[in-house]
Amino acid sequence: MDAGIGDGTRAVRAGLPEPVKYEPTLPGPAFAAHFHLPGEPTGPYTYGRDTNPSWTLLERAIGELEAPGEPVETTVFASGMAAVSAVLFSTLRAGDTVVLPSDGYQALPLVRDQLEAYGVEVRTAPTGGDAQLSVLEGARLLWIESPSNPGLDVCDIRRMVRVAHEQGVLVAVDNTLATPLAQRPLSLGADFSVASDTKGMTGHGDLLLGHVTCRDAALAADVRRWRKVVGAIPGPMETWLAHRSLATLHLRIDRQCVNALALARALSERAEVTGLRYPGLPTDPSYTLAGRQMRRYGGVLSFVLPDRDHAERFLDALRLVDDATSFGGVRSSAERRGRWGGDAVPEGFIRLSAGAEDTEDLVADVLRALDEAAGPGR
Ligand SMILES: *Cc1c(COP(=O)(O)O)cnc(C)c1O
């Protein structure tokens, strides 16, 4: 599609086939383990683990959002972790080195163990500043998560990519938190844009999916081959639901961003709230940098309440915000991140994902829950 159109126009049309008389706008899920295939087994559709027409349409749609007007290749996966693993395990060999963020997604330590078991050297450093660059020497792949989950730190992706590429290091960006509407890693120079589409990309909290987009055809072919080898394929129904959900991506993300900023402003006024992070809040340490590389600031914020009990009272008191993990959905959610034990965060640390509710209702609910959590006689 034309690179000059707006995000909303692009989202509602992304990946749709040319109109065919009497056919639906978005063809339904292609439920097929195999396809009619007389004669020579040439593509495009042969066996359901290799290819599926519903994947093709969604991959085209995501590609248009990741890099409008550019020839990129997208591969969809059964989950975000399937997509993450596809990049790591198709790129790295025994003896290679990879640099991962030390404050990234909570499954990365598990991935680290697996990579090390296969003879890959894993180095870690925090997302903020240049820390990852200081351990880059001799690496094959740099893994960036910006904004990071759950700490919402931001690094200068263009600069990281420039330094990495000078040293022949590939760069992957986990773009889950931002979605392509808020940040386009390939336009910042990254080799891979990777995401869990379980979160904001599909936004309804009812399916798991992931994708990898790259410009380089050889890298894309390795990723695609990995999907076939491990069989980490999305079901046609999930694929179709994801494509359907993309039509409202801009509406959801825009409202989530408005709501997140309103909540961040309200939270910043509260004495019991510390460590507030939202890259779109002008007083946030990442605000200027995020503004240079992000197109929107996303719907997730984090902050710290005085202790575990206080945080749990707050979560219990919320009515419009579900106590649930994950983020990016149309219904606001929040959780005390420390309950998982994996992240290095204080006991009262809360990650809050702003949904698509009316802003005044959501802010009022959070402020009321804060008052209740602070207790009587305040
Ligand atoms: C959720 C998440 C993943 C994993 O995605 P799944 O769809 O749960 O497999 C990877 N990276 C980030 C940043 C995430 O938030």
The ligand as an SDF file (V2000), in Angstrom:
LIG
                    3D

 15 15  0  0  0  0  0  0  0  0999 V2000
    4.6000  -11.4380   26.0890 C   0  0  0  0  0  0  0  0  0  0  0  0
    5.9480  -11.0990   25.5600 C   0  0  0  0  0  0  0  0  0  0  0  0
    6.6950  -12.0360   24.8430 C   0  0  0  0  0  0  0  0  0  0  0  0
    6.2190  -13.4610   24.6470 C   0  0  0  0  0  0  0  0  0  0  0  0
    5.0510  -13.5380   23.9120 O   0  0  0  0  0  0  0  0  0  0  0  0
    4.0090  -14.7700   24.0270 P   0  0  0  0  0  0  0  0  0  0  0  0
    3.0150  -14.4010   22.9840 O   0  0  0  0  0  0  0  0  0  0  0  0
    3.4910  -14.7770   25.4200 O   0  0  0  0  0  0  0  0  0  0  0  0
    4.7740  -16.0160   23.7120 O   0  0  0  0  0  0  0  0  0  0  0  0
    7.9220  -11.6410   24.3490 C   0  0  0  0  0  0  0  0  0  0  0  0
    8.3980  -10.3860   24.5440 N   0  0  0  0  0  0  0  0  0  0  0  0
    7.7100   -9.4650   25.2230 C   0  0  0  0  0  0  0  0  0  0  0  0
    8.2870   -8.1050   25.4150 C   0  0  0  0  0  0  0  0  0  0  0  0
    6.4650   -9.7940   25.7610 C   0  0  0  0  0  0  0  0  0  0  0  0
    5.7900   -8.8850   26.4660 O   0  0  0  0  0  0  0  0  0  0  0  0
  1  2  1  0
  2  3  1  0
  2 14  2  0
  3  4  1  0
  3 10  2  0
  4  5  1  0
  5  6  1  0
  6  7  2  0
  6  8  1  0
  6  9  1  0
 10 11  1  0
 11 12  2  0
 12 13  1  0
 12 14  1  0
 14 15  1  0
M  END
$$$$
